Amino acid sequence: MRGRSFAPARVACGFLLACVAPVSTLRAEDVETPSDADQIIVTASRLETTQADVGSSVSVVTQEELQEGKYPTVVEALRKVPGLDIVRSGGPGGNAAAFIRGADSSQTQVLLDGIELNNPASPNRGFNLTTLTLENVDRIEIIRGPQSMIYGSDAIGGVINIISKQAKKGVHMSAMTEAGSYSSFNNVGTLSYGSDAIDFTGGVTQQDVGNISSAGANYGNFEQDAFHNTSLSGRLALRPSDSVDTAFITRYGRSNAGLDNFGGYGGDDPNRHYNNEEFFNRGQIEARFLDNTLTTKAWTDYTDHGLYDNNDPDQMSAEYLRSNYIGNMLDAGTSVTWAPKKYFSSVLGYEYEKERASSYYYSDGSYGPYENVFDWRSANTNSVFFETKTSYEEKVFLDAGVRYDRQSIFGDRTTFRVAPAWYVTESTKLRGSVGTGFKAPSLVQLYSPYGNPDLQAETSTGWDIGVDQQIVRDRLAAEVTFFDNDYDDLITFNPSTFVLENINSAYTQGVEVALTTTLSETVSLRSAYTYTESEDRDTDESLLRRPRNKGSITTTYQPTDRVTSQVEWRVYGKRFDNDFSAYPPVRTTLAGYGLVNLAISYKANETFEIFTRVDNIFDQEYEEVLGYGTMGCAAYGGLKATL
């Protein structure tokens, strides 16, 4: 096994110096820009937390960044976030998974306004991000490191929380249409109404992409796998009095995507496709008492997932396939928050979760018929959590908590997290966190033909330490974070027994660097770099599909109030994948690559905006997953009207 080293520190320092050098002539008395220190972060704690006092490692993709980049989906908006890797199998309709700090994609908890989106019917209880659109999204918060103290199972590596928009006063509407390469059409409509008592936002997106071959064209696959996606989302908040708030959140998505049999040579299939339906809902009420020092909250969530995979015989394959995977989850909870002083608050809560899953698989081909029926199975989890937050003279902050989960199948688990922050000076903040996480085995892992009802939860212990430094006040800021995670009892298929077992362990460590620079009133620059070292302790090899080096530089130029342009450069180092065309599978290396994207918008007046974007300007050939296709150079143009 390789020994751990301090190579990340050397790489981070080199990157930091290279990025700071071009702006070293800036002076502290130069023009200032507004600070984000007072921005509320809702994901890092169950208590009110701002960007200034949070100790955990947090990134926020803001509404401004979403607008500047003209991103069509959540997947594209997340790709430049430090410490986060998105891997998609094929074009826009392919499965998109998120890896946070080298943790497995199944160990990332995905939320929508706090609703857990992870699918109980997927083999590892992960979530496919590919269908999430941005029509009603205000921002995206990413919390790195174990967060099971707050969110229980699935948050072993980190959390992605998609936050819905809130309405401005009055009635507002917008309509956007976009067309471009690969026979793409994207239409978006939004409606909002805001008053003292009512806050409503809603949106609809219709995506159609002629797409590429899911199995890579470099392997002789040219049949196009189209993608069609419809999403509807809404948020309604009612305030019957000054002390009571209620909210109702819903999102419905339906998509159809062409699918190939596998990646690589001979993977094409002209008529295999899957239909995906998702329905997410939340209702919550919050009441405040004793001059707002005591707050009670109750919520109920319900999610439903349906995936249908169908294939008929054709000239390339005699395979007949019908399968479906159905999962749903009910979550309900209540909490009481006490905040008698500005420097002290605490919350005590209870949460109940019930998940259910079933699947059906039937195929008939050259090997004869095969049928597998996975009848409805369920699991219940009861949880109690406590968290407290204190501060001293608005210079020292401490957030700490503990959670107890008891699941009906594998038993109980206790997790904790401690996250301090200290302002050494007004411009220097030291922060850190240490915590534990767990991931309960999925229903499929427990009860499928290759499952094991004796599986235990995967566990992790992780820590990070970082510094946030204002180098030139409100003009140049840097964030550097070192992280370390240990994973035990990882669930892995044992080829000698043909069942899943808790037999693997791994570690990841590295460094994340982020720089924000305002070069002038018209030019700003955001850059990020992540070094991730990972190792499977049983094989002494790096974990699959995790690049050791990843970086991005985003430059925004706004010469006038009407014109905004953005150039984004993303670069990825080499990483490893398995080649399943051989038996046993052979470990292979995927080459590193760099992509350049451009977005330009022009506001003709207060109503109309014209925009264009070009992705992969230099038509770079690359692979995220061995054997699967990726998009070449693609240009789009559109018009947006706002009332």
HELIX and SHEET records of a PDB file:
HELIX    1   1 ALA A    7  VAL A   20  1                                  14    
HELIX    2   2 ALA A   21  VAL A   23  5                                   3    
HELIX    3   3 GLN A   63  GLY A   69  1                                   7    
HELIX    4   4 VAL A   74  LEU A   78  1                                   5    
HELIX    5   5 SER A  105  GLN A  107  5                                   3    
HELIX    6   6 LEU A  129  THR A  131  5                                   3    
HELIX    7   7 SER A  148  TYR A  151  1                                   4    
HELIX    8   8 ALA A  217  TYR A  219  5                                   3    
HELIX    9   9 LEU A  443  TYR A  447  1                                   5    
SHEET    1   A 2 ILE A  40  ILE A  41  0                                        
SHEET    2   A 2 THR A  49  THR A  50 -1                                        
SHEET    1   B 5 SER A  57  VAL A  61  0                                        
SHEET    2   B 5 VAL A 137  ARG A 144 -1                                        
SHEET    3   B 5 GLY A 158  SER A 164 -1                                        
SHEET    4   B 5 THR A 108  LEU A 112  1                                        
SHEET    5   B 5 ILE A 115  GLU A 116 -1                                        
SHEET    1   C 2 LEU A  84  ARG A  88  0                                        
SHEET    2   C 2 ALA A  96  ILE A 100 -1                                        
SHEET    1   D23 GLY A 170  GLY A 180  0                                        
SHEET    2   D23 SER A 184  GLY A 194 -1                                        
SHEET    3   D23 ILE A 198  VAL A 209 -1                                        
SHEET    4   D23 PHE A 227  SER A 241 -1                                        
SHEET    5   D23 VAL A 244  GLY A 258 -1                                        
SHEET    6   D23 HIS A 273  PHE A 289 -1                                        
SHEET    7   D23 LEU A 294  ASN A 311 -1                                        
SHEET    8   D23 TYR A 320  LYS A 341 -1                                        
SHEET    9   D23 PHE A 344  GLY A 365 -1                                        
SHEET   10   D23 GLY A 368  TYR A 392 -1                                        
SHEET   11   D23 VAL A 396  GLN A 407 -1                                        
SHEET   12   D23 GLY A 411  THR A 425 -1                                        
SHEET   13   D23 THR A 428  LYS A 439 -1                                        
SHEET   14   D23 GLU A 458  VAL A 472 -1                                        
SHEET   15   D23 LEU A 476  ASN A 494 -1                                        
SHEET   16   D23 VAL A 499  THR A 518 -1                                        
SHEET   17   D23 VAL A 523  ASP A 536 -1                                        
SHEET   18   D23 ASN A 549  TYR A 557 -1                                        
SHEET   19   D23 VAL A 563  TYR A 572 -1                                        
SHEET   20   D23 TYR A 593  LYS A 603 -1                                        
SHEET   21   D23 PHE A 608  ASP A 615 -1                                        
SHEET   22   D23 ALA A 634  THR A 642 -1                                        
SHEET   23   D23 GLY A 170  GLY A 180 -1                                        
SHEET    1   E 2 ARG A 575  ASP A 579  0                                        
SHEET    2   E 2 VAL A 586  LEU A 590 -1                                        
END                                                                             
